[in-house]
Amino acid sequence: MKWSKYTIDTTTAAVDFISSALSDLGIEGIEIEDNVPLTESETKGMFIDILPELPPDEGRAKVSFYLEPDQSTEALLRQVEEELDSLHAYVDLGPATITASETEDKDWINNWKEFFKPFTVDDILIKPTWEAIPADCEDKLLIEIDPGTAFGTGTHETTQLCIRQLRKYLKPGDSVLDVGTGSGILGITALKLKAGYAFGTDLDEYAVKAAQENAQVNGIPASSFPIVTGNIIDDPAIQEQAGYERYDIAVANILAPVIILLQAEIVRHLKPGGLFITSGIINTKEADVKAAFKANPDFELLETTYQGEWVSITARKK
C-alpha cells in the first residue's frame, strides 16, 4: 500500500510543539530529522556503537507524518495548517511549509525476509521458518529464528562470535543467563547444545515476545527458558528473578558501554568459575571493555576472539 508523506520544514525549537499538535490531531508515526547531537542518555539503549557524523546543527528540522490514502487528507491538512498558524504566537516555526510526497508500494514489514536465508555457523544451521532445510545441511543442528523487530538472526558477526564461544565452553546441563536476548537466538542455541536451563532478559517487550515465540518454534518449553522484560543492571526485581550464583555461563551480545556497566552486576549471578561471554564490541572499544574486566577483582580475562571489526571477550569468575 502506498502512503502519502507530508513534511513540515521548521526549526528545532518548534519540533516538540509541532509533534504535540500532530498527536492531538490523531496523527501517529511522526518522523523527525535534525542535526542535534544525541545526549549520552539517548544513546545508552541504542543498538549502535558508532554514531554517524552529523553536519553542524543550524537549528533547522523537518517533521514528517504519513497518511493512508483512504483518510480524509484534505480536511486533516487544513487542521494541520491551522495548528501551525496558532503556534506562530509561541515559537519560531521557520518556513513551516508542507511538502507532499508518496512512499513506494512495498510491504515494509515483511520486505526484509527475502534477504534472510539459511546459513551455517560451523555445524549449526540457522534458518527462518519459511525456508526449507538445504539438502547438504540435514545432519546439522537446526535452529529456526524469526526475529521480527528484535535483533538477532545470527547473520551478524557478533552473534556468530557468541555462538562459537557457547559451542566451545558450554557443557551438558549448564545453566545460562542470556542478557539482552533479542530474538532469543543465544539462549535457544545454548539449550539446543544441551544446556539444562536458560534465563533471558531484554529491555524491549517486543523482543521478549519474539524470543518466546522462537523458543516455542524450536520445541523449547517456557519452563526451560523464561524470558522477562527489564534491566538486570539496576532493577532489583529482575536481579532476584534471575537468581544469584546460579549460572555456569552468562552471555551478552549488546554494546561495549553496556557491557562495561553489566560486568559488575553479572558477576553476582555466576557460579564460582562461571564464564561471561560478551560481544557487540567494536574493535575500537576493545581496550575499554578489557580495562573494565581487569578492574573487577572477581573476573579474569580468559579469551578474546575476532570476526571482521567485531570482538568477543570471555572472562571467568574467580
The 8 nearest C-alpha neighbors of each residue, nearest first, counted from 0:
[[1, 104, 2, 105, 106, 103, 67, 68],
 [2, 0, 104, 102, 103, 101, 3, 68],
 [3, 1, 67, 102, 66, 101, 65, 68],
 [2, 4, 101, 66, 65, 100, 102, 67],
 [3, 5, 65, 100, 101, 99, 64, 2],
 [6, 4, 99, 63, 64, 98, 97, 65],
 [5, 7, 63, 98, 97, 62, 61, 8],
 [6, 8, 97, 62, 96, 61, 95, 9],
 [9, 7, 61, 95, 96, 94, 60, 6],
 [8, 10, 93, 95, 92, 60, 61, 94],
 [11, 9, 59, 60, 12, 13, 58, 93],
 [10, 12, 58, 60, 14, 13, 59, 9],
 [13, 11, 10, 14, 91, 90, 58, 15],
 [12, 14, 16, 10, 11, 92, 15, 90],
 [15, 13, 17, 11, 16, 12, 18, 10],
 [16, 14, 18, 17, 13, 19, 12, 11],
 [15, 17, 19, 13, 14, 18, 20, 86],
 [18, 16, 20, 14, 19, 15, 13, 21],
 [19, 17, 15, 21, 20, 16, 14, 22],
 [18, 20, 22, 16, 17, 21, 15, 23],
 [19, 21, 17, 23, 22, 18, 16, 24],
 [22, 20, 24, 18, 26, 23, 19, 17],
 [21, 23, 19, 25, 26, 24, 20, 18],
 [24, 22, 20, 21, 25, 19, 26, 18],
 [23, 25, 21, 22, 26, 20, 78, 79],
 [26, 24, 22, 23, 27, 21, 20, 75],
 [25, 27, 22, 21, 24, 28, 64, 23],
 [28, 26, 29, 22, 25, 64, 21, 65],
 [27, 29, 64, 30, 26, 65, 63, 22],
 [28, 30, 64, 27, 63, 31, 62, 18],
 [31, 29, 63, 62, 64, 28, 32, 61],
 [32, 30, 62, 61, 63, 33, 29, 60],
 [31, 33, 61, 60, 62, 30, 34, 63],
 [34, 32, 60, 35, 59, 31, 61, 11],
 [35, 33, 56, 53, 36, 54, 55, 32],
 [34, 36, 56, 33, 37, 58, 11, 55],
 [37, 35, 34, 38, 53, 56, 33, 55],
 [38, 36, 41, 35, 42, 39, 40, 34],
 [37, 39, 41, 40, 36, 42, 43, 35],
 [38, 40, 42, 41, 43, 37, 36, 44],
 [39, 41, 43, 38, 42, 44, 37, 45],
 [42, 40, 38, 39, 43, 37, 44, 45],
 [43, 41, 45, 39, 40, 44, 38, 37],
 [44, 42, 40, 41, 45, 39, 257, 256],
 [45, 43, 42, 46, 41, 40, 257, 202],
 [44, 46, 42, 47, 43, 41, 48, 254],
 [47, 45, 44, 48, 254, 253, 150, 42],
 [46, 48, 45, 49, 50, 254, 42, 44],
 [47, 49, 254, 50, 281, 46, 255, 280],
 [50, 48, 47, 51, 281, 52, 46, 283],
 [49, 51, 52, 48, 47, 53, 42, 37],
 [52, 50, 53, 49, 54, 47, 48, 36],
 [53, 51, 50, 54, 49, 36, 34, 55],
 [52, 54, 34, 51, 55, 36, 56, 35],
 [53, 55, 34, 56, 52, 57, 35, 33],
 [56, 54, 57, 53, 34, 35, 58, 36],
 [55, 57, 34, 35, 58, 54, 59, 33],
 [58, 56, 59, 55, 34, 35, 11, 54],
 [57, 59, 11, 10, 56, 60, 12, 33],
 [58, 60, 10, 11, 57, 9, 33, 61],
 [61, 59, 33, 10, 11, 9, 32, 8],
 [60, 62, 8, 32, 7, 31, 9, 6],
 [61, 63, 31, 7, 6, 30, 32, 60],
 [64, 62, 6, 30, 5, 29, 7, 61],
 [63, 65, 29, 5, 4, 30, 28, 6],
 [64, 66, 4, 3, 2, 5, 67, 63],
 [67, 65, 3, 2, 68, 4, 70, 64],
 [66, 68, 2, 69, 70, 3, 65, 1],
 [69, 67, 70, 2, 66, 3, 1, 72],
 [68, 70, 67, 71, 72, 66, 2, 3],
 [71, 69, 72, 67, 68, 66, 75, 73],
 [72, 70, 73, 74, 75, 69, 68, 76],
 [73, 71, 75, 70, 74, 76, 66, 68],
 [72, 74, 76, 75, 71, 77, 70, 78],
 [75, 73, 77, 76, 72, 71, 78, 79],
 [74, 76, 78, 72, 77, 73, 71, 79],
 [75, 77, 79, 73, 78, 74, 72, 80],
 [78, 76, 80, 74, 75, 79, 81, 73],
 [79, 77, 81, 75, 76, 80, 82, 74],
 [78, 80, 76, 82, 77, 81, 83, 75],
 [81, 79, 83, 77, 82, 78, 84, 76],
 [82, 80, 78, 84, 83, 79, 77, 85],
 [83, 81, 79, 85, 80, 84, 78, 86],
 [82, 84, 80, 86, 81, 85, 79, 87],
 [85, 83, 81, 82, 86, 87, 80, 88],
 [84, 86, 82, 83, 87, 88, 81, 89],
 [85, 87, 83, 88, 89, 84, 90, 82],
 [88, 86, 85, 89, 84, 90, 91, 92],
 [89, 87, 86, 90, 85, 84, 91, 92],
 [90, 88, 86, 87, 91, 85, 16, 92],
 [91, 89, 87, 92, 13, 88, 86, 12],
 [90, 92, 93, 87, 13, 10, 12, 89],
 [93, 91, 9, 13, 10, 95, 90, 87],
 [92, 94, 9, 95, 10, 91, 8, 59],
 [93, 95, 96, 9, 8, 92, 10, 7],
 [96, 94, 9, 8, 93, 92, 7, 97],
 [95, 97, 94, 8, 7, 98, 9, 6],
 [98, 96, 7, 6, 5, 95, 99, 8],
 [97, 99, 6, 5, 96, 7, 100, 8],
 [100, 98, 5, 4, 6, 97, 3, 101],
 [101, 99, 4, 3, 5, 98, 102, 6],
 [100, 102, 3, 4, 2, 103, 1, 99],
 [103, 101, 2, 1, 3, 104, 4, 100],
 [104, 102, 105, 1, 101, 2, 0, 106],
 [103, 105, 1, 0, 102, 106, 2, 107],
 [106, 104, 107, 103, 0, 110, 1, 102],
 [105, 107, 110, 108, 109, 104, 0, 111],
 [106, 108, 110, 109, 105, 111, 104, 103],
 [109, 107, 106, 110, 111, 147, 105, 112],
 [108, 110, 111, 107, 106, 112, 113, 147],
 [109, 111, 107, 112, 106, 108, 113, 105],
 [112, 110, 113, 109, 114, 115, 108, 107],
 [113, 111, 115, 114, 110, 109, 116, 127],
 [112, 114, 111, 115, 110, 116, 109, 130],
 [113, 115, 112, 111, 116, 110, 117, 109],
 [116, 114, 112, 113, 117, 127, 111, 126],
 [115, 117, 114, 126, 118, 127, 130, 113],
 [118, 116, 126, 125, 127, 124, 115, 130],
 [119, 117, 125, 124, 116, 126, 120, 154],
 [120, 118, 124, 123, 121, 125, 122, 117],
 [119, 121, 123, 122, 124, 159, 118, 163],
 [120, 122, 123, 119, 163, 124, 139, 166],
 [123, 121, 139, 120, 140, 119, 124, 138],
 [122, 124, 140, 120, 119, 139, 121, 141],
 [125, 123, 119, 141, 140, 139, 118, 142],
 [126, 124, 142, 118, 117, 143, 119, 141],
 [125, 127, 117, 143, 144, 116, 128, 124],
 [128, 126, 144, 143, 129, 145, 130, 117],
 [127, 129, 130, 143, 126, 144, 145, 131],
 [128, 130, 127, 131, 126, 145, 112, 143],
 [131, 129, 128, 127, 126, 132, 117, 116],
 [132, 130, 133, 129, 128, 126, 117, 127],
 [131, 133, 134, 137, 136, 130, 117, 126],
 [134, 132, 136, 135, 131, 137, 117, 130],
 [135, 133, 136, 137, 132, 131, 138, 139],
 [134, 136, 133, 137, 138, 132, 139, 124],
 [137, 135, 133, 139, 138, 134, 132, 124],
 [136, 138, 139, 135, 134, 132, 133, 140],
 [137, 139, 136, 140, 135, 122, 141, 124],
 [140, 138, 122, 123, 136, 137, 124, 141],
 [139, 141, 123, 124, 122, 142, 138, 191],
 [142, 140, 124, 139, 125, 123, 143, 126],
 [141, 143, 125, 124, 144, 126, 217, 140],
 [144, 142, 126, 127, 128, 125, 217, 141],
 [143, 145, 127, 213, 146, 126, 152, 142],
 [144, 146, 127, 147, 213, 128, 143, 152],
 [147, 145, 182, 149, 144, 152, 148, 151],
 [146, 148, 149, 145, 209, 182, 206, 150],
 [149, 147, 146, 150, 206, 205, 209, 182],
 [150, 148, 206, 181, 146, 182, 147, 151],
 [151, 149, 181, 182, 146, 148, 152, 206],
 [150, 152, 182, 153, 181, 146, 184, 149],
 [151, 153, 154, 146, 144, 150, 184, 182],
 [154, 152, 158, 151, 155, 159, 125, 184],
 [153, 155, 152, 156, 159, 158, 151, 118],
 [154, 156, 158, 157, 153, 159, 152, 151],
 [157, 155, 159, 158, 306, 160, 154, 309],
 [156, 158, 160, 279, 159, 278, 155, 309],
 [159, 157, 161, 153, 160, 155, 156, 162],
 [158, 160, 162, 156, 161, 157, 153, 163],
 [159, 161, 157, 163, 158, 162, 156, 311],
 [162, 160, 164, 158, 159, 163, 165, 157],
 [161, 163, 159, 165, 164, 160, 166, 158],
 [164, 162, 166, 160, 165, 161, 167, 159],
 [165, 163, 167, 161, 166, 162, 168, 160],
 [164, 166, 162, 169, 167, 168, 163, 161],
 [167, 165, 163, 164, 168, 169, 162, 192],
 [166, 168, 164, 165, 163, 169, 162, 170],
 [167, 169, 165, 166, 164, 170, 274, 248],
 [168, 170, 165, 166, 167, 173, 171, 194],
 [169, 171, 173, 172, 168, 194, 193, 192],
 [172, 170, 193, 194, 173, 195, 169, 192],
 [171, 173, 195, 194, 193, 170, 174, 196],
 [174, 172, 194, 195, 171, 170, 247, 175],
 [173, 175, 196, 246, 247, 197, 195, 194],
 [176, 174, 197, 248, 246, 249, 247, 196],
 [175, 177, 249, 198, 197, 199, 250, 178],
 [178, 176, 199, 250, 180, 186, 249, 198],
 [179, 177, 251, 200, 180, 199, 176, 250],
 [180, 178, 201, 200, 181, 251, 177, 253],
 [179, 181, 183, 178, 177, 201, 199, 200],
 [182, 180, 150, 206, 149, 183, 179, 151],
 [181, 183, 210, 146, 149, 151, 184, 209],
 [184, 182, 210, 180, 181, 186, 185, 187],
 [183, 185, 187, 182, 186, 188, 151, 144],
 [186, 184, 188, 187, 183, 189, 162, 177],
 [185, 187, 189, 188, 183, 184, 177, 197],
 [188, 186, 184, 190, 185, 189, 183, 191],
 [189, 187, 185, 191, 186, 190, 184, 192],
 [190, 188, 192, 186, 187, 191, 194, 185],
 [189, 191, 194, 193, 187, 192, 188, 186],
 [190, 192, 188, 193, 189, 187, 194, 140],
 [191, 193, 189, 190, 194, 188, 171, 166],
 [194, 192, 171, 190, 191, 195, 172, 189],
 [195, 193, 190, 172, 173, 171, 189, 196],
 [194, 196, 172, 173, 174, 193, 190, 171],
 [195, 197, 174, 223, 194, 175, 224, 173],
 [198, 196, 175, 224, 174, 176, 186, 223],
 [197, 199, 176, 225, 224, 226, 177, 175],
 [200, 198, 226, 177, 180, 178, 176, 225],
 [201, 199, 227, 178, 226, 179, 228, 180],
 [200, 202, 179, 228, 203, 180, 229, 207],
 [201, 203, 229, 228, 230, 204, 200, 179],
 [204, 202, 206, 205, 201, 228, 207, 229],
 [203, 205, 207, 206, 228, 208, 202, 201],
 [206, 204, 208, 207, 203, 209, 149, 148],
 [205, 207, 149, 209, 181, 203, 208, 204],
 [206, 208, 204, 210, 205, 209, 211, 226],
 [207, 209, 205, 211, 206, 210, 212, 204],
 [210, 208, 206, 212, 207, 211, 182, 213],
 [211, 209, 183, 182, 213, 207, 212, 208],
 [210, 212, 214, 208, 213, 209, 207, 215],
 [211, 213, 215, 209, 210, 214, 208, 216],
 [214, 212, 216, 210, 215, 211, 144, 209],
 [213, 215, 219, 211, 217, 212, 216, 210],
 [214, 216, 218, 212, 217, 213, 219, 211],
 [217, 215, 213, 214, 218, 212, 143, 219],
 [218, 216, 214, 215, 219, 213, 143, 142],
 [219, 217, 215, 216, 220, 214, 213, 221],
 [218, 220, 214, 215, 217, 221, 223, 224],
 [221, 219, 222, 223, 218, 215, 224, 214],
 [222, 220, 224, 223, 225, 219, 211, 214],
 [221, 223, 220, 224, 225, 219, 196, 197],
 [224, 222, 196, 221, 220, 197, 225, 219],
 [223, 225, 197, 221, 198, 222, 226, 196],
 [226, 224, 198, 221, 222, 199, 223, 227],
 [227, 225, 199, 200, 198, 224, 207, 211],
 [228, 226, 200, 199, 229, 201, 207, 225],
 [229, 227, 201, 202, 200, 204, 203, 207],
 [228, 230, 202, 201, 200, 237, 227, 231],
 [231, 229, 232, 234, 202, 233, 237, 201],
 [230, 232, 237, 234, 238, 233, 229, 200],
 [233, 231, 230, 261, 264, 234, 260, 238],
 [232, 234, 231, 230, 235, 238, 237, 264],
 [233, 235, 231, 237, 236, 230, 232, 238],
 [236, 234, 238, 237, 239, 233, 231, 232],
 [235, 237, 239, 238, 234, 240, 231, 241],
 [238, 236, 240, 239, 231, 234, 235, 241],
 [237, 239, 235, 241, 236, 231, 240, 242],
 [240, 238, 242, 236, 237, 241, 235, 243],
 [241, 239, 237, 242, 238, 236, 235, 227],
 [240, 242, 238, 239, 237, 198, 243, 268],
 [243, 241, 239, 240, 245, 268, 238, 244],
 [242, 244, 268, 245, 267, 269, 241, 239],
 [245, 243, 270, 268, 269, 267, 246, 242],
 [244, 246, 243, 270, 269, 268, 242, 247],
 [247, 245, 269, 174, 248, 175, 270, 244],
 [246, 248, 273, 174, 173, 270, 269, 175],
 [249, 247, 274, 175, 246, 273, 275, 176],
 [250, 248, 176, 275, 175, 177, 276, 274],
 [249, 251, 276, 177, 277, 275, 176, 178],
 [252, 250, 277, 178, 253, 177, 179, 276],
 [253, 251, 278, 279, 277, 158, 157, 250],
 [252, 254, 279, 251, 278, 179, 257, 258],
 [255, 253, 279, 257, 280, 256, 258, 48],
 [254, 256, 280, 258, 257, 259, 288, 284],
 [257, 255, 259, 258, 254, 260, 43, 288],
 [256, 258, 260, 254, 259, 255, 261, 253],
 [259, 257, 261, 255, 260, 256, 262, 254],
 [258, 260, 256, 257, 261, 288, 262, 291],
 [261, 259, 257, 258, 262, 263, 256, 232],
 [260, 262, 258, 264, 263, 259, 257, 232],
 [261, 263, 265, 264, 260, 259, 258, 266],
 [262, 264, 261, 265, 266, 260, 295, 267],
 [265, 263, 262, 261, 266, 267, 232, 268],
 [266, 264, 262, 267, 268, 263, 261, 269],
 [265, 267, 269, 268, 264, 263, 262, 316],
 [268, 266, 265, 269, 264, 243, 244, 263],
 [269, 267, 243, 244, 265, 266, 245, 246],
 [270, 268, 244, 246, 273, 266, 245, 267],
 [269, 271, 244, 273, 246, 245, 247, 272],
 [272, 270, 273, 316, 317, 269, 244, 247],
 [271, 273, 316, 317, 315, 270, 274, 247],
 [274, 272, 247, 270, 269, 316, 271, 248],
 [273, 275, 315, 248, 314, 249, 276, 316],
 [274, 276, 249, 314, 313, 250, 248, 315],
 [277, 275, 313, 250, 249, 312, 274, 251],
 [278, 276, 251, 312, 311, 252, 250, 313],
 [277, 279, 311, 252, 280, 157, 310, 312],
 [278, 280, 254, 253, 252, 157, 281, 255],
 [281, 279, 255, 278, 310, 254, 309, 282],
 [280, 282, 309, 283, 284, 308, 310, 279],
 [283, 281, 285, 284, 309, 308, 310, 280],
 [282, 284, 281, 285, 286, 280, 287, 308],
 [285, 283, 287, 282, 286, 281, 280, 255],
 [286, 284, 282, 288, 287, 283, 289, 280],
 [285, 287, 289, 288, 284, 290, 283, 282],
 [288, 286, 290, 284, 285, 289, 291, 259],
 [289, 287, 291, 285, 290, 286, 259, 255],
 [288, 290, 292, 286, 291, 287, 293, 285],
 [289, 291, 293, 287, 288, 292, 286, 294],
 [290, 292, 294, 288, 289, 293, 259, 287],
 [293, 291, 289, 295, 294, 290, 298, 288],
 [294, 292, 290, 295, 291, 289, 299, 298],
 [293, 295, 291, 292, 290, 296, 298, 289],
 [294, 296, 292, 293, 297, 298, 291, 263],
 [297, 295, 298, 294, 293, 299, 292, 317],
 [296, 298, 295, 317, 316, 299, 266, 315],
 [299, 297, 316, 315, 296, 317, 295, 292],
 [298, 300, 315, 314, 301, 316, 317, 293],
 [301, 299, 314, 302, 315, 313, 298, 292],
 [300, 302, 314, 313, 315, 299, 303, 312],
 [303, 301, 313, 312, 300, 304, 314, 311],
 [304, 302, 312, 311, 313, 305, 310, 301],
 [305, 303, 311, 310, 302, 312, 306, 160],
 [304, 306, 310, 309, 311, 307, 303, 308],
 [307, 305, 309, 156, 308, 310, 160, 304],
 [306, 308, 309, 305, 156, 310, 282, 157],
 [307, 309, 282, 281, 306, 310, 305, 283],
 [310, 308, 281, 306, 307, 282, 280, 305],
 [309, 311, 305, 280, 282, 304, 278, 281],
 [310, 312, 278, 304, 277, 303, 160, 305],
 [313, 311, 303, 277, 302, 276, 278, 310],
 [312, 314, 276, 302, 301, 275, 277, 303],
 [313, 315, 300, 301, 275, 299, 274, 298],
 [316, 314, 274, 299, 298, 273, 272, 317],
 [315, 317, 298, 272, 273, 297, 271, 274],
 [316, 297, 272, 298, 271, 315, 299, 273]]
